[in-house]
Amino acid sequence: MPRLLPPLVMLLLLVACQKPKATYEVRTESTPSPATLVLDGRKLGSTPITIHLEHPEDIAKVRAQFEGHDPIEQRIRFLPDDKVELIFLFGEGRSPMAKALGLARILVFEYAAGLTFDVNKWDLKVGTLPLLQRQAGLLNSSFKDIKIQVCGHTDSTGTQEQNLELSIQRARAVMDYLVTQGVARERIVPMGFAAAYPLAPNATEEGRSQNRRTEIVLGM
């Protein structure tokens, strides 16, 4: 008969063969830097740093401080393959988007063009639906009593009139899908900003692709 392995050895082999638990790779940065990062009272390090989180709701719970100050804008940028960028902006006054929305401080959930829309389109891609499903769950759990502003943006190509309409339609497409996932319609305000708030220069395709986006914005 074959010799049986000791129970402890068998347990170690079983653990080693298990698939590692899925995590979200989160690249963090801040302006200015370095800012201290904290999650549920636990220090994670200082920006810029890449951290790994097990649950998507933990991404919005990460807090940052720079010289004792809270950020005026916290931006969560979703990328393919469960990668995320977490960006903090510190300073006096309000961020440009916060000022446009009449809010003091904002939390922004940002979706890249490749995950949501084709050029000059506002139809949601199938691949982005699971992401928006998780977003709806987060809005109904961690932010259930907060007003939601869905903001559409474009690059600078096209006329102002065309870009404004395109940005509004993108915002409405995201809003309509969130409603199908149980987010109350009366909580959501769709808004279009055309090309007024670029994240990158429009001189290159890479920059334009970053500017074609939809954001979900909450007051902090």
Contacts in CASP RR format, 6 or more apart in sequence:
PFRMAT RR
TARGET T0000
AUTHOR 0000-0000-0000
METHOD contacts of the structure
MODEL  1
MPRLLPPLVMLLLLVACQKPKATYEVRTESTPSPATLVLDGRKLGSTPIT
IHLEHPEDIAKVRAQFEGHDPIEQRIRFLPDDKVELIFLFGEGRSPMAKA
LGLARILVFEYAAGLTFDVNKWDLKVGTLPLLQRQAGLLNSSFKDIKIQV
CGHTDSTGTQEQNLELSIQRARAVMDYLVTQGVARERIVPMGFAAAYPLA
PNATEEGRSQNRRTEIVLGM
5 13 0 8 1.000
21 54 0 8 1.000
22 54 0 8 1.000
22 82 0 8 1.000
23 52 0 8 1.000
23 53 0 8 1.000
23 54 0 8 1.000
23 82 0 8 1.000
24 52 0 8 1.000
24 53 0 8 1.000
24 54 0 8 1.000
24 55 0 8 1.000
24 56 0 8 1.000
24 58 0 8 1.000
24 59 0 8 1.000
24 82 0 8 1.000
24 83 0 8 1.000
24 84 0 8 1.000
25 50 0 8 1.000
25 52 0 8 1.000
25 82 0 8 1.000
25 83 0 8 1.000
25 84 0 8 1.000
26 50 0 8 1.000
26 51 0 8 1.000
26 52 0 8 1.000
26 53 0 8 1.000
26 59 0 8 1.000
26 62 0 8 1.000
26 83 0 8 1.000
26 84 0 8 1.000
26 85 0 8 1.000
26 86 0 8 1.000
27 48 0 8 1.000
27 50 0 8 1.000
27 83 0 8 1.000
27 84 0 8 1.000
27 85 0 8 1.000
27 86 0 8 1.000
28 37 0 8 1.000
28 47 0 8 1.000
28 48 0 8 1.000
28 49 0 8 1.000
28 50 0 8 1.000
28 51 0 8 1.000
28 62 0 8 1.000
28 64 0 8 1.000
28 85 0 8 1.000
28 86 0 8 1.000
28 87 0 8 1.000
28 88 0 8 1.000
29 47 0 8 1.000
29 48 0 8 1.000
29 85 0 8 1.000
29 86 0 8 1.000
29 87 0 8 1.000
29 88 0 8 1.000
30 47 0 8 1.000
30 48 0 8 1.000
30 64 0 8 1.000
30 66 0 8 1.000
30 71 0 8 1.000
30 87 0 8 1.000
30 88 0 8 1.000
30 89 0 8 1.000
30 90 0 8 1.000
31 87 0 8 1.000
31 88 0 8 1.000
31 89 0 8 1.000
31 90 0 8 1.000
32 66 0 8 1.000
32 90 0 8 1.000
33 46 0 8 1.000
33 47 0 8 1.000
33 48 0 8 1.000
33 66 0 8 1.000
34 46 0 8 1.000
34 47 0 8 1.000
34 48 0 8 1.000
34 66 0 8 1.000
35 46 0 8 1.000
35 47 0 8 1.000
35 64 0 8 1.000
35 65 0 8 1.000
35 66 0 8 1.000
35 71 0 8 1.000
35 88 0 8 1.000
35 90 0 8 1.000
36 43 0 8 1.000
36 45 0 8 1.000
36 46 0 8 1.000
36 64 0 8 1.000
36 65 0 8 1.000
36 66 0 8 1.000
37 43 0 8 1.000
37 44 0 8 1.000
37 45 0 8 1.000
37 46 0 8 1.000
37 47 0 8 1.000
37 49 0 8 1.000
37 51 0 8 1.000
37 62 0 8 1.000
37 63 0 8 1.000
37 64 0 8 1.000
38 44 0 8 1.000
38 62 0 8 1.000
38 63 0 8 1.000
38 64 0 8 1.000
38 65 0 8 1.000
39 53 0 8 1.000
39 58 0 8 1.000
39 61 0 8 1.000
39 62 0 8 1.000
39 63 0 8 1.000
40 61 0 8 1.000
44 51 0 8 1.000
44 62 0 8 1.000
45 51 0 8 1.000
47 64 0 8 1.000
47 88 0 8 1.000
51 62 0 8 1.000
53 59 0 8 1.000
53 62 0 8 1.000
56 134 0 8 1.000
56 138 0 8 1.000
57 138 0 8 1.000
57 141 0 8 1.000
57 142 0 8 1.000
59 76 0 8 1.000
59 84 0 8 1.000
59 86 0 8 1.000
60 76 0 8 1.000
60 107 0 8 1.000
60 109 0 8 1.000
60 138 0 8 1.000
60 142 0 8 1.000
60 143 0 8 1.000
61 142 0 8 1.000
62 86 0 8 1.000
63 70 0 8 1.000
64 70 0 8 1.000
64 71 0 8 1.000
64 74 0 8 1.000
64 88 0 8 1.000
66 88 0 8 1.000
66 90 0 8 1.000
69 90 0 8 1.000
69 91 0 8 1.000
70 90 0 8 1.000
70 105 0 8 1.000
71 88 0 8 1.000
71 89 0 8 1.000
71 90 0 8 1.000
71 105 0 8 1.000
72 89 0 8 1.000
72 90 0 8 1.000
72 91 0 8 1.000
72 93 0 8 1.000
72 94 0 8 1.000
72 95 0 8 1.000
72 98 0 8 1.000
72 104 0 8 1.000
72 105 0 8 1.000
72 106 0 8 1.000
73 88 0 8 1.000
73 89 0 8 1.000
73 95 0 8 1.000
73 97 0 8 1.000
73 98 0 8 1.000
73 105 0 8 1.000
73 106 0 8 1.000
73 108 0 8 1.000
74 86 0 8 1.000
74 87 0 8 1.000
74 88 0 8 1.000
74 89 0 8 1.000
74 105 0 8 1.000
74 106 0 8 1.000
74 107 0 8 1.000
74 108 0 8 1.000
74 220 0 8 1.000
75 85 0 8 1.000
75 86 0 8 1.000
75 87 0 8 1.000
75 88 0 8 1.000
75 89 0 8 1.000
75 108 0 8 1.000
75 110 0 8 1.000
76 84 0 8 1.000
76 85 0 8 1.000
76 86 0 8 1.000
76 87 0 8 1.000
76 107 0 8 1.000
76 108 0 8 1.000
76 109 0 8 1.000
76 110 0 8 1.000
77 84 0 8 1.000
77 85 0 8 1.000
77 86 0 8 1.000
77 87 0 8 1.000
77 110 0 8 1.000
77 112 0 8 1.000
78 84 0 8 1.000
78 109 0 8 1.000
78 110 0 8 1.000
78 111 0 8 1.000
78 112 0 8 1.000
78 115 0 8 1.000
78 131 0 8 1.000
79 85 0 8 1.000
79 112 0 8 1.000
79 115 0 8 1.000
80 115 0 8 1.000
89 95 0 8 1.000
94 102 0 8 1.000
94 103 0 8 1.000
94 104 0 8 1.000
94 105 0 8 1.000
95 105 0 8 1.000
95 106 0 8 1.000
96 197 0 8 1.000
97 106 0 8 1.000
97 108 0 8 1.000
97 151 0 8 1.000
97 197 0 8 1.000
97 215 0 8 1.000
97 217 0 8 1.000
98 104 0 8 1.000
98 105 0 8 1.000
98 106 0 8 1.000
98 219 0 8 1.000
100 193 0 8 1.000
100 196 0 8 1.000
100 197 0 8 1.000
101 149 0 8 1.000
101 151 0 8 1.000
101 191 0 8 1.000
101 217 0 8 1.000
103 217 0 8 1.000
103 219 0 8 1.000
103 220 0 8 1.000
104 219 0 8 1.000
104 220 0 8 1.000
105 219 0 8 1.000
105 220 0 8 1.000
106 217 0 8 1.000
106 218 0 8 1.000
106 219 0 8 1.000
106 220 0 8 1.000
107 217 0 8 1.000
107 218 0 8 1.000
107 219 0 8 1.000
107 220 0 8 1.000
108 215 0 8 1.000
108 216 0 8 1.000
108 217 0 8 1.000
108 218 0 8 1.000
109 135 0 8 1.000
109 215 0 8 1.000
109 216 0 8 1.000
109 217 0 8 1.000
109 218 0 8 1.000
110 213 0 8 1.000
110 214 0 8 1.000
110 215 0 8 1.000
111 128 0 8 1.000
111 131 0 8 1.000
111 174 0 8 1.000
111 213 0 8 1.000
111 214 0 8 1.000
111 215 0 8 1.000
112 209 0 8 1.000
112 210 0 8 1.000
112 213 0 8 1.000
113 119 0 8 1.000
113 209 0 8 1.000
113 210 0 8 1.000
113 212 0 8 1.000
113 213 0 8 1.000
114 125 0 8 1.000
114 209 0 8 1.000
115 125 0 8 1.000
115 127 0 8 1.000
115 128 0 8 1.000
115 131 0 8 1.000
116 124 0 8 1.000
116 125 0 8 1.000
116 128 0 8 1.000
116 170 0 8 1.000
116 174 0 8 1.000
116 213 0 8 1.000
116 214 0 8 1.000
117 123 0 8 1.000
117 124 0 8 1.000
117 125 0 8 1.000
117 170 0 8 1.000
117 173 0 8 1.000
117 212 0 8 1.000
117 214 0 8 1.000
118 125 0 8 1.000
119 212 0 8 1.000
120 166 0 8 1.000
122 166 0 8 1.000
122 169 0 8 1.000
122 170 0 8 1.000
122 172 0 8 1.000
122 173 0 8 1.000
123 173 0 8 1.000
124 132 0 8 1.000
124 173 0 8 1.000
124 174 0 8 1.000
124 177 0 8 1.000
129 177 0 8 1.000
132 174 0 8 1.000
132 177 0 8 1.000
132 178 0 8 1.000
132 181 0 8 1.000
133 181 0 8 1.000
135 178 0 8 1.000
135 216 0 8 1.000
136 178 0 8 1.000
136 181 0 8 1.000
136 182 0 8 1.000
136 183 0 8 1.000
137 181 0 8 1.000
137 183 0 8 1.000
139 146 0 8 1.000
139 148 0 8 1.000
139 178 0 8 1.000
139 183 0 8 1.000
139 187 0 8 1.000
139 216 0 8 1.000
140 182 0 8 1.000
140 183 0 8 1.000
143 218 0 8 1.000
146 187 0 8 1.000
146 218 0 8 1.000
146 219 0 8 1.000
147 187 0 8 1.000
147 189 0 8 1.000
147 218 0 8 1.000
147 219 0 8 1.000
148 178 0 8 1.000
148 183 0 8 1.000
148 187 0 8 1.000
148 188 0 8 1.000
148 189 0 8 1.000
148 216 0 8 1.000
148 217 0 8 1.000
148 218 0 8 1.000
149 188 0 8 1.000
149 189 0 8 1.000
149 191 0 8 1.000
149 216 0 8 1.000
149 217 0 8 1.000
149 218 0 8 1.000
150 171 0 8 1.000
150 172 0 8 1.000
150 174 0 8 1.000
150 175 0 8 1.000
150 178 0 8 1.000
150 188 0 8 1.000
150 189 0 8 1.000
150 190 0 8 1.000
150 191 0 8 1.000
150 214 0 8 1.000
150 215 0 8 1.000
150 216 0 8 1.000
150 217 0 8 1.000
151 167 0 8 1.000
151 171 0 8 1.000
151 191 0 8 1.000
151 192 0 8 1.000
151 193 0 8 1.000
151 214 0 8 1.000
151 215 0 8 1.000
151 216 0 8 1.000
151 217 0 8 1.000
152 167 0 8 1.000
152 168 0 8 1.000
152 170 0 8 1.000
152 171 0 8 1.000
152 190 0 8 1.000
152 191 0 8 1.000
152 192 0 8 1.000
152 193 0 8 1.000
152 213 0 8 1.000
152 214 0 8 1.000
152 215 0 8 1.000
153 167 0 8 1.000
153 170 0 8 1.000
153 192 0 8 1.000
153 193 0 8 1.000
153 194 0 8 1.000
153 195 0 8 1.000
153 196 0 8 1.000
153 197 0 8 1.000
153 198 0 8 1.000
153 211 0 8 1.000
153 212 0 8 1.000
153 213 0 8 1.000
153 214 0 8 1.000
153 215 0 8 1.000
154 163 0 8 1.000
154 166 0 8 1.000
154 167 0 8 1.000
154 170 0 8 1.000
154 194 0 8 1.000
154 195 0 8 1.000
154 211 0 8 1.000
154 212 0 8 1.000
155 195 0 8 1.000
155 198 0 8 1.000
155 202 0 8 1.000
155 207 0 8 1.000
155 208 0 8 1.000
155 209 0 8 1.000
155 211 0 8 1.000
155 212 0 8 1.000
156 163 0 8 1.000
156 195 0 8 1.000
156 198 0 8 1.000
156 202 0 8 1.000
156 208 0 8 1.000
156 211 0 8 1.000
157 202 0 8 1.000
157 208 0 8 1.000
160 194 0 8 1.000
160 195 0 8 1.000
163 194 0 8 1.000
163 195 0 8 1.000
164 192 0 8 1.000
164 194 0 8 1.000
166 194 0 8 1.000
167 192 0 8 1.000
167 193 0 8 1.000
167 194 0 8 1.000
168 190 0 8 1.000
168 191 0 8 1.000
168 192 0 8 1.000
170 192 0 8 1.000
170 214 0 8 1.000
171 190 0 8 1.000
171 191 0 8 1.000
171 192 0 8 1.000
171 214 0 8 1.000
172 190 0 8 1.000
173 214 0 8 1.000
174 190 0 8 1.000
174 214 0 8 1.000
174 216 0 8 1.000
175 185 0 8 1.000
175 188 0 8 1.000
175 190 0 8 1.000
178 188 0 8 1.000
179 185 0 8 1.000
179 188 0 8 1.000
195 202 0 8 1.000
195 211 0 8 1.000
198 207 0 8 1.000
198 210 0 8 1.000
198 211 0 8 1.000
199 207 0 8 1.000
199 210 0 8 1.000
199 211 0 8 1.000
199 213 0 8 1.000
200 206 0 8 1.000
200 207 0 8 1.000
200 208 0 8 1.000
200 210 0 8 1.000
200 211 0 8 1.000
201 207 0 8 1.000
202 208 0 8 1.000
202 211 0 8 1.000
END
